[in-house]
Amino acid sequence: MPWIEWIEEKAATGRLKESYERYGTRRGMDHILKIHSLNPRSLEDHYRLYAHLMRGPSELSRADREMIAVVVSKTNDCLY
């Protein structure tokens, strides 16, 4: 498993803190987004891409998209 440095929510300031507050959940920031913490713009861009793919216009339902994500993650031995 690769190791990527990131900034925890408690240590975030400025634009990163705003992004954590905007895109985080009650459980905190997802690790897949937190890996962008050294570059808040990439975190914001990643989130917008994810949101568009999962909730944007599509012939696939949200449930279908989630099932695809689970299968891909399992195939790649990635925790989802």
Gaussian input, Z-matrix of N, CA and C with variables (Angstrom, degrees):
# hf/3-21g

backbone

0 1
 N
 C     1     B1
 C     2     B2     1     A1
 N     3     B3     2     A2     1     D1
 C     4     B4     3     A3     2     D2
 C     5     B5     4     A4     3     D3
 N     6     B6     5     A5     4     D4
 C     7     B7     6     A6     5     D5
 C     8     B8     7     A7     6     D6
 N     9     B9     8     A8     7     D7
 C    10    B10     9     A9     8     D8
 C    11    B11    10    A10     9     D9
 N    12    B12    11    A11    10    D10
 C    13    B13    12    A12    11    D11
 C    14    B14    13    A13    12    D12
 N    15    B15    14    A14    13    D13
 C    16    B16    15    A15    14    D14
 C    17    B17    16    A16    15    D15
 N    18    B18    17    A17    16    D16
 C    19    B19    18    A18    17    D17
 C    20    B20    19    A19    18    D18
 N    21    B21    20    A20    19    D19
 C    22    B22    21    A21    20    D20
 C    23    B23    22    A22    21    D21
 N    24    B24    23    A23    22    D22
 C    25    B25    24    A24    23    D23
 C    26    B26    25    A25    24    D24
 N    27    B27    26    A26    25    D25
 C    28    B28    27    A27    26    D26
 C    29    B29    28    A28    27    D27
 N    30    B30    29    A29    28    D28
 C    31    B31    30    A30    29    D29
 C    32    B32    31    A31    30    D30
 N    33    B33    32    A32    31    D31
 C    34    B34    33    A33    32    D32
 C    35    B35    34    A34    33    D33
 N    36    B36    35    A35    34    D34
 C    37    B37    36    A36    35    D35
 C    38    B38    37    A37    36    D36
 N    39    B39    38    A38    37    D37
 C    40    B40    39    A39    38    D38
 C    41    B41    40    A40    39    D39
 N    42    B42    41    A41    40    D40
 C    43    B43    42    A42    41    D41
 C    44    B44    43    A43    42    D42
 N    45    B45    44    A44    43    D43
 C    46    B46    45    A45    44    D44
 C    47    B47    46    A46    45    D45
 N    48    B48    47    A47    46    D46
 C    49    B49    48    A48    47    D47
 C    50    B50    49    A49    48    D48
 N    51    B51    50    A50    49    D49
 C    52    B52    51    A51    50    D50
 C    53    B53    52    A52    51    D51
 N    54    B54    53    A53    52    D52
 C    55    B55    54    A54    53    D53
 C    56    B56    55    A55    54    D54
 N    57    B57    56    A56    55    D55
 C    58    B58    57    A57    56    D56
 C    59    B59    58    A58    57    D57
 N    60    B60    59    A59    58    D58
 C    61    B61    60    A60    59    D59
 C    62    B62    61    A61    60    D60
 N    63    B63    62    A62    61    D61
 C    64    B64    63    A63    62    D62
 C    65    B65    64    A64    63    D63
 N    66    B66    65    A65    64    D64
 C    67    B67    66    A66    65    D65
 C    68    B68    67    A67    66    D66
 N    69    B69    68    A68    67    D67
 C    70    B70    69    A69    68    D68
 C    71    B71    70    A70    69    D69
 N    72    B72    71    A71    70    D70
 C    73    B73    72    A72    71    D71
 C    74    B74    73    A73    72    D72
 N    75    B75    74    A74    73    D73
 C    76    B76    75    A75    74    D74
 C    77    B77    76    A76    75    D75
 N    78    B78    77    A77    76    D76
 C    79    B79    78    A78    77    D77
 C    80    B80    79    A79    78    D78
 N    81    B81    80    A80    79    D79
 C    82    B82    81    A81    80    D80
 C    83    B83    82    A82    81    D81
 N    84    B84    83    A83    82    D82
 C    85    B85    84    A84    83    D83
 C    86    B86    85    A85    84    D84
 N    87    B87    86    A86    85    D85
 C    88    B88    87    A87    86    D86
 C    89    B89    88    A88    87    D87
 N    90    B90    89    A89    88    D88
 C    91    B91    90    A90    89    D89
 C    92    B92    91    A91    90    D90
 N    93    B93    92    A92    91    D91
 C    94    B94    93    A93    92    D92
 C    95    B95    94    A94    93    D93
 N    96    B96    95    A95    94    D94
 C    97    B97    96    A96    95    D95
 C    98    B98    97    A97    96    D96
 N    99    B99    98    A98    97    D97
 C   100   B100    99    A99    98    D98
 C   101   B101   100   A100    99    D99
 N   102   B102   101   A101   100   D100
 C   103   B103   102   A102   101   D101
 C   104   B104   103   A103   102   D102
 N   105   B105   104   A104   103   D103
 C   106   B106   105   A105   104   D104
 C   107   B107   106   A106   105   D105
 N   108   B108   107   A107   106   D106
 C   109   B109   108   A108   107   D107
 C   110   B110   109   A109   108   D108
 N   111   B111   110   A110   109   D109
 C   112   B112   111   A111   110   D110
 C   113   B113   112   A112   111   D111
 N   114   B114   113   A113   112   D112
 C   115   B115   114   A114   113   D113
 C   116   B116   115   A115   114   D114
 N   117   B117   116   A116   115   D115
 C   118   B118   117   A117   116   D116
 C   119   B119   118   A118   117   D117
 N   120   B120   119   A119   118   D118
 C   121   B121   120   A120   119   D119
 C   122   B122   121   A121   120   D120
 N   123   B123   122   A122   121   D121
 C   124   B124   123   A123   122   D122
 C   125   B125   124   A124   123   D123
 N   126   B126   125   A125   124   D124
 C   127   B127   126   A126   125   D125
 C   128   B128   127   A127   126   D126
 N   129   B129   128   A128   127   D127
 C   130   B130   129   A129   128   D128
 C   131   B131   130   A130   129   D129
 N   132   B132   131   A131   130   D130
 C   133   B133   132   A132   131   D131
 C   134   B134   133   A133   132   D132
 N   135   B135   134   A134   133   D133
 C   136   B136   135   A135   134   D134
 C   137   B137   136   A136   135   D135
 N   138   B138   137   A137   136   D136
 C   139   B139   138   A138   137   D137
 C   140   B140   139   A139   138   D138
 N   141   B141   140   A140   139   D139
 C   142   B142   141   A141   140   D140
 C   143   B143   142   A142   141   D141
 N   144   B144   143   A143   142   D142
 C   145   B145   144   A144   143   D143
 C   146   B146   145   A145   144   D144
 N   147   B147   146   A146   145   D145
 C   148   B148   147   A147   146   D146
 C   149   B149   148   A148   147   D147
 N   150   B150   149   A149   148   D148
 C   151   B151   150   A150   149   D149
 C   152   B152   151   A151   150   D150
 N   153   B153   152   A152   151   D151
 C   154   B154   153   A153   152   D152
 C   155   B155   154   A154   153   D153
 N   156   B156   155   A155   154   D154
 C   157   B157   156   A156   155   D155
 C   158   B158   157   A157   156   D156
 N   159   B159   158   A158   157   D157
 C   160   B160   159   A159   158   D158
 C   161   B161   160   A160   159   D159
 N   162   B162   161   A161   160   D160
 C   163   B163   162   A162   161   D161
 C   164   B164   163   A163   162   D162
 N   165   B165   164   A164   163   D163
 C   166   B166   165   A165   164   D164
 C   167   B167   166   A166   165   D165
 N   168   B168   167   A167   166   D166
 C   169   B169   168   A168   167   D167
 C   170   B170   169   A169   168   D168
 N   171   B171   170   A170   169   D169
 C   172   B172   171   A171   170   D170
 C   173   B173   172   A172   171   D171
 N   174   B174   173   A173   172   D172
 C   175   B175   174   A174   173   D173
 C   176   B176   175   A175   174   D174
 N   177   B177   176   A176   175   D175
 C   178   B178   177   A177   176   D176
 C   179   B179   178   A178   177   D177
 N   180   B180   179   A179   178   D178
 C   181   B181   180   A180   179   D179
 C   182   B182   181   A181   180   D180
 N   183   B183   182   A182   181   D181
 C   184   B184   183   A183   182   D182
 C   185   B185   184   A184   183   D183
 N   186   B186   185   A185   184   D184
 C   187   B187   186   A186   185   D185
 C   188   B188   187   A187   186   D186
 N   189   B189   188   A188   187   D187
 C   190   B190   189   A189   188   D188
 C   191   B191   190   A190   189   D189
 N   192   B192   191   A191   190   D190
 C   193   B193   192   A192   191   D191
 C   194   B194   193   A193   192   D192
 N   195   B195   194   A194   193   D193
 C   196   B196   195   A195   194   D194
 C   197   B197   196   A196   195   D195
 N   198   B198   197   A197   196   D196
 C   199   B199   198   A198   197   D197
 C   200   B200   199   A199   198   D198
 N   201   B201   200   A200   199   D199
 C   202   B202   201   A201   200   D200
 C   203   B203   202   A202   201   D201
 N   204   B204   203   A203   202   D202
 C   205   B205   204   A204   203   D203
 C   206   B206   205   A205   204   D204
 N   207   B207   206   A206   205   D205
 C   208   B208   207   A207   206   D206
 C   209   B209   208   A208   207   D207
 N   210   B210   209   A209   208   D208
 C   211   B211   210   A210   209   D209
 C   212   B212   211   A211   210   D210
 N   213   B213   212   A212   211   D211
 C   214   B214   213   A213   212   D212
 C   215   B215   214   A214   213   D213
 N   216   B216   215   A215   214   D214
 C   217   B217   216   A216   215   D215
 C   218   B218   217   A217   216   D216
 N   219   B219   218   A218   217   D217
 C   220   B220   219   A219   218   D218
 C   221   B221   220   A220   219   D219
 N   222   B222   221   A221   220   D220
 C   223   B223   222   A222   221   D221
 C   224   B224   223   A223   222   D222
 N   225   B225   224   A224   223   D223
 C   226   B226   225   A225   224   D224
 C   227   B227   226   A226   225   D225
 N   228   B228   227   A227   226   D226
 C   229   B229   228   A228   227   D227
 C   230   B230   229   A229   228   D228
 N   231   B231   230   A230   229   D229
 C   232   B232   231   A231   230   D230
 C   233   B233   232   A232   231   D231
 N   234   B234   233   A233   232   D232
 C   235   B235   234   A234   233   D233
 C   236   B236   235   A235   234   D234
 N   237   B237   236   A236   235   D235
 C   238   B238   237   A237   236   D236
 C   239   B239   238   A238   237   D237

   B1=1.4485
   B2=1.5321
   B3=1.3194
   B4=1.4622
   B5=1.5213
   B6=1.3072
   B7=1.4540
   B8=1.5156
   B9=1.3055
   B10=1.4603
   B11=1.5261
   B12=1.3172
   B13=1.4623
   B14=1.5232
   B15=1.3347
   B16=1.4583
   B17=1.5125
   B18=1.3156
   B19=1.4612
   B20=1.5275
   B21=1.3255
   B22=1.4650
   B23=1.5255
   B24=1.3246
   B25=1.4605
   B26=1.5276
   B27=1.3197
   B28=1.4694
   B29=1.5242
   B30=1.3343
   B31=1.4643
   B32=1.5287
   B33=1.3186
   B34=1.4719
   B35=1.5240
   B36=1.3312
   B37=1.4639
   B38=1.5241
   B39=1.3328
   B40=1.4547
   B41=1.5147
   B42=1.3325
   B43=1.4675
   B44=1.5277
   B45=1.3428
   B46=1.4577
   B47=1.5197
   B48=1.3121
   B49=1.4674
   B50=1.5246
   B51=1.3221
   B52=1.4675
   B53=1.5271
   B54=1.3277
   B55=1.4731
   B56=1.5152
   B57=1.3328
   B58=1.4610
   B59=1.5276
   B60=1.3161
   B61=1.4646
   B62=1.5280
   B63=1.3161
   B64=1.4618
   B65=1.5260
   B66=1.3368
   B67=1.4632
   B68=1.5267
   B69=1.3228
   B70=1.4576
   B71=1.5227
   B72=1.2979
   B73=1.4639
   B74=1.5272
   B75=1.3091
   B76=1.4664
   B77=1.5265
   B78=1.3288
   B79=1.4680
   B80=1.5182
   B81=1.3176
   B82=1.4592
   B83=1.5173
   B84=1.2966
   B85=1.4616
   B86=1.5250
   B87=1.3244
   B88=1.4656
   B89=1.5195
   B90=1.3253
   B91=1.4669
   B92=1.5234
   B93=1.3180
   B94=1.4756
   B95=1.5245
   B96=1.3186
   B97=1.4662
   B98=1.5192
   B99=1.3158
   B100=1.4626
   B101=1.5313
   B102=1.3310
   B103=1.4681
   B104=1.5279
   B105=1.3177
   B106=1.4665
   B107=1.5321
   B108=1.3096
   B109=1.4624
   B110=1.5275
   B111=1.3116
   B112=1.4622
   B113=1.5216
   B114=1.3351
   B115=1.4630
   B116=1.5372
   B117=1.3374
   B118=1.4651
   B119=1.5286
   B120=1.3123
   B121=1.4721
   B122=1.5197
   B123=1.3395
   B124=1.4655
   B125=1.5254
   B126=1.3358
   B127=1.4607
   B128=1.5275
   B129=1.3228
   B130=1.4661
   B131=1.5309
   B132=1.3307
   B133=1.4614
   B134=1.5276
   B135=1.3379
   B136=1.4702
   B137=1.5206
   B138=1.3339
   B139=1.4635
   B140=1.5271
   B141=1.3273
   B142=1.4708
   B143=1.5325
   B144=1.3347
   B145=1.4663
   B146=1.5263
   B147=1.3249
   B148=1.4631
   B149=1.5296
   B150=1.3339
   B151=1.4646
   B152=1.5216
   B153=1.3183
   B154=1.4602
   B155=1.5303
   B156=1.3181
   B157=1.4624
   B158=1.5187
   B159=1.3335
   B160=1.4593
   B161=1.5284
   B162=1.3197
   B163=1.4618
   B164=1.5215
   B165=1.3315
   B166=1.4563
   B167=1.5182
   B168=1.3252
   B169=1.4655
   B170=1.5289
   B171=1.3149
   B172=1.4608
   B173=1.5187
   B174=1.3214
   B175=1.4612
   B176=1.5196
   B177=1.3359
   B178=1.4580
   B179=1.5285
   B180=1.3197
   B181=1.4669
   B182=1.5275
   B183=1.3141
   B184=1.4666
   B185=1.5254
   B186=1.3362
   B187=1.4707
   B188=1.5323
   B189=1.3393
   B190=1.4676
   B191=1.5253
   B192=1.3238
   B193=1.4679
   B194=1.5191
   B195=1.3243
   B196=1.4692
   B197=1.5277
   B198=1.3383
   B199=1.4645
   B200=1.5236
   B201=1.3203
   B202=1.4667
   B203=1.5254
   B204=1.3212
   B205=1.4654
   B206=1.5284
   B207=1.3188
   B208=1.4620
   B209=1.5247
   B210=1.3198
   B211=1.4689
   B212=1.5268
   B213=1.3228
   B214=1.4718
   B215=1.5243
   B216=1.3264
   B217=1.4651
   B218=1.5229
   B219=1.3116
   B220=1.4651
   B221=1.5350
   B222=1.3158
   B223=1.4626
   B224=1.5279
   B225=1.3320
   B226=1.4586
   B227=1.5320
   B228=1.3527
   B229=1.4683
   B230=1.5287
   B231=1.3208
   B232=1.4599
   B233=1.5269
   B234=1.3343
   B235=1.4598
   B236=1.5155
   B237=1.3175
   B238=1.4584
   B239=1.4990
   A1=108.25
   A2=118.18
   A3=120.08
   A4=111.89
   A5=115.63
   A6=121.78
   A7=108.13
   A8=115.91
   A9=121.41
   A10=107.50
   A11=115.37
   A12=119.91
   A13=109.95
   A14=116.48
   A15=120.57
   A16=110.32
   A17=114.95
   A18=122.49
   A19=108.05
   A20=115.28
   A21=120.32
   A22=110.35
   A23=115.92
   A24=121.05
   A25=112.44
   A26=117.13
   A27=120.79
   A28=112.82
   A29=116.76
   A30=120.98
   A31=112.87
   A32=116.76
   A33=120.31
   A34=111.01
   A35=115.24
   A36=121.87
   A37=108.82
   A38=115.69
   A39=121.77
   A40=114.26
   A41=114.94
   A42=121.59
   A43=111.71
   A44=117.20
   A45=119.89
   A46=110.74
   A47=117.47
   A48=120.80
   A49=110.46
   A50=116.96
   A51=120.76
   A52=110.88
   A53=117.15
   A54=120.70
   A55=110.93
   A56=116.89
   A57=119.75
   A58=110.52
   A59=116.81
   A60=120.32
   A61=111.05
   A62=117.61
   A63=122.02
   A64=112.08
   A65=117.33
   A66=120.27
   A67=114.10
   A68=117.94
   A69=120.36
   A70=112.04
   A71=115.20
   A72=121.84
   A73=108.47
   A74=116.49
   A75=120.44
   A76=111.46
   A77=116.00
   A78=120.99
   A79=112.58
   A80=117.68
   A81=121.28
   A82=111.61
   A83=115.70
   A84=121.94
   A85=109.60
   A86=116.29
   A87=120.49
   A88=109.92
   A89=116.51
   A90=120.50
   A91=112.14
   A92=117.39
   A93=119.64
   A94=110.91
   A95=117.52
   A96=120.58
   A97=111.59
   A98=116.63
   A99=120.32
   A100=111.66
   A101=117.73
   A102=119.04
   A103=111.77
   A104=116.91
   A105=121.15
   A106=112.34
   A107=117.85
   A108=120.16
   A109=113.92
   A110=118.13
   A111=119.81
   A112=111.55
   A113=116.23
   A114=121.90
   A115=107.77
   A116=117.67
   A117=120.63
   A118=114.35
   A119=118.37
   A120=119.87
   A121=110.57
   A122=117.45
   A123=118.85
   A124=110.67
   A125=118.47
   A126=121.41
   A127=109.41
   A128=116.24
   A129=120.92
   A130=111.13
   A131=117.00
   A132=120.76
   A133=111.50
   A134=116.52
   A135=120.85
   A136=110.03
   A137=116.91
   A138=119.99
   A139=111.08
   A140=116.90
   A141=119.48
   A142=111.36
   A143=116.85
   A144=119.72
   A145=109.97
   A146=116.99
   A147=121.04
   A148=111.02
   A149=116.30
   A150=120.31
   A151=110.91
   A152=117.16
   A153=120.51
   A154=110.77
   A155=116.69
   A156=119.91
   A157=112.42
   A158=116.95
   A159=120.22
   A160=113.89
   A161=117.48
   A162=119.40
   A163=114.30
   A164=117.38
   A165=120.43
   A166=111.94
   A167=116.61
   A168=121.08
   A169=111.55
   A170=116.88
   A171=121.56
   A172=109.68
   A173=115.64
   A174=119.74
   A175=110.94
   A176=117.39
   A177=121.44
   A178=109.88
   A179=115.77
   A180=119.77
   A181=109.28
   A182=115.98
   A183=120.08
   A184=109.70
   A185=116.70
   A186=120.56
   A187=110.51
   A188=117.57
   A189=120.54
   A190=110.61
   A191=116.76
   A192=120.92
   A193=111.11
   A194=116.59
   A195=120.13
   A196=110.45
   A197=117.07
   A198=119.62
   A199=111.22
   A200=117.13
   A201=120.99
   A202=109.92
   A203=117.15
   A204=121.17
   A205=111.15
   A206=117.01
   A207=120.87
   A208=110.54
   A209=117.26
   A210=121.13
   A211=110.87
   A212=117.31
   A213=120.46
   A214=110.15
   A215=117.26
   A216=120.43
   A217=111.19
   A218=117.21
   A219=121.37
   A220=109.98
   A221=117.07
   A222=121.33
   A223=110.79
   A224=116.49
   A225=121.66
   A226=113.55
   A227=116.89
   A228=121.25
   A229=111.72
   A230=115.65
   A231=122.02
   A232=108.56
   A233=116.52
   A234=119.65
   A235=108.85
   A236=116.19
   A237=119.80
   A238=109.88
   D1=129.43
   D2=179.85
   D3=-70.43
   D4=154.82
   D5=176.31
   D6=-112.19
   D7=126.02
   D8=-179.60
   D9=-127.19
   D10=126.45
   D11=179.00
   D12=-66.55
   D13=139.34
   D14=174.74
   D15=-145.61
   D16=167.30
   D17=179.73
   D18=-104.53
   D19=126.19
   D20=179.40
   D21=-70.14
   D22=158.74
   D23=-179.05
   D24=-55.95
   D25=-42.43
   D26=-177.44
   D27=-62.95
   D28=-27.48
   D29=-176.97
   D30=-95.90
   D31=-5.11
   D32=-176.16
   D33=-71.42
   D34=143.47
   D35=176.20
   D36=-135.89
   D37=166.69
   D38=173.21
   D39=55.34
   D40=-134.48
   D41=-175.87
   D42=-60.63
   D43=-37.98
   D44=179.17
   D45=-63.76
   D46=-44.44
   D47=178.53
   D48=-60.36
   D49=-42.84
   D50=177.67
   D51=-61.44
   D52=-41.23
   D53=179.24
   D54=-66.09
   D55=-42.53
   D56=177.48
   D57=-59.66
   D58=-42.58
   D59=-179.94
   D60=-67.63
   D61=-37.42
   D62=-177.39
   D63=-74.95
   D64=-42.21
   D65=-171.23
   D66=-105.94
   D67=-6.24
   D68=179.59
   D69=-77.69
   D70=173.44
   D71=177.96
   D72=-119.77
   D73=-178.84
   D74=176.27
   D75=-58.04
   D76=-28.81
   D77=-179.93
   D78=-86.23
   D79=-2.85
   D80=-178.15
   D81=108.36
   D82=-165.60
   D83=-177.78
   D84=-88.26
   D85=132.77
   D86=175.95
   D87=-61.38
   D88=141.19
   D89=-179.27
   D90=-58.97
   D91=-35.28
   D92=-178.53
   D93=-62.75
   D94=-26.92
   D95=174.43
   D96=-90.38
   D97=-34.18
   D98=-177.37
   D99=-62.55
   D100=-25.18
   D101=179.17
   D102=-64.51
   D103=-14.22
   D104=177.97
   D105=-92.49
   D106=6.57
   D107=-171.40
   D108=-62.05
   D109=-23.23
   D110=177.07
   D111=-77.90
   D112=-9.53
   D113=178.80
   D114=-141.19
   D115=82.58
   D116=-174.92
   D117=-54.25
   D118=-32.72
   D119=178.49
   D120=-61.39
   D121=-41.62
   D122=179.57
   D123=-68.12
   D124=-32.07
   D125=175.51
   D126=-61.76
   D127=-47.41
   D128=-179.38
   D129=-63.40
   D130=-43.40
   D131=179.21
   D132=-64.81
   D133=-41.58
   D134=178.29
   D135=-61.69
   D136=-44.83
   D137=-179.82
   D138=-62.03
   D139=-44.68
   D140=-179.33
   D141=-63.19
   D142=-39.28
   D143=176.82
   D144=-63.32
   D145=-47.83
   D146=178.81
   D147=-57.83
   D148=-47.68
   D149=-178.68
   D150=-61.22
   D151=-40.34
   D152=179.10
   D153=-65.52
   D154=-44.12
   D155=-179.11
   D156=-66.64
   D157=-36.96
   D158=-175.91
   D159=-88.95
   D160=-28.44
   D161=-175.16
   D162=-125.20
   D163=-4.51
   D164=-179.89
   D165=-75.88
   D166=176.37
   D167=179.36
   D168=-56.70
   D169=133.13
   D170=-179.54
   D171=-167.05
   D172=155.61
   D173=172.03
   D174=-77.40
   D175=-14.20
   D176=178.38
   D177=-88.80
   D178=141.34
   D179=175.85
   D180=-75.17
   D181=166.20
   D182=176.75
   D183=-60.77
   D184=-39.82
   D185=178.95
   D186=-62.78
   D187=-42.15
   D188=177.72
   D189=-60.12
   D190=-43.81
   D191=-179.29
   D192=-64.56
   D193=-40.70
   D194=178.22
   D195=-64.89
   D196=-40.77
   D197=178.74
   D198=-62.83
   D199=-41.10
   D200=176.95
   D201=-61.14
   D202=-44.06
   D203=179.94
   D204=-61.64
   D205=-40.61
   D206=179.45
   D207=-64.89
   D208=-45.94
   D209=-179.36
   D210=-63.17
   D211=-44.27
   D212=178.92
   D213=-62.93
   D214=-44.04
   D215=179.27
   D216=-62.03
   D217=-44.42
   D218=179.35
   D219=-63.37
   D220=-43.47
   D221=179.13
   D222=-59.67
   D223=-36.37
   D224=-179.20
   D225=-90.41
   D226=9.74
   D227=-177.30
   D228=53.62
   D229=40.11
   D230=-178.62
   D231=-108.88
   D232=136.85
   D233=175.38
   D234=-71.18
   D235=132.47
   D236=-178.58
   D237=-119.66

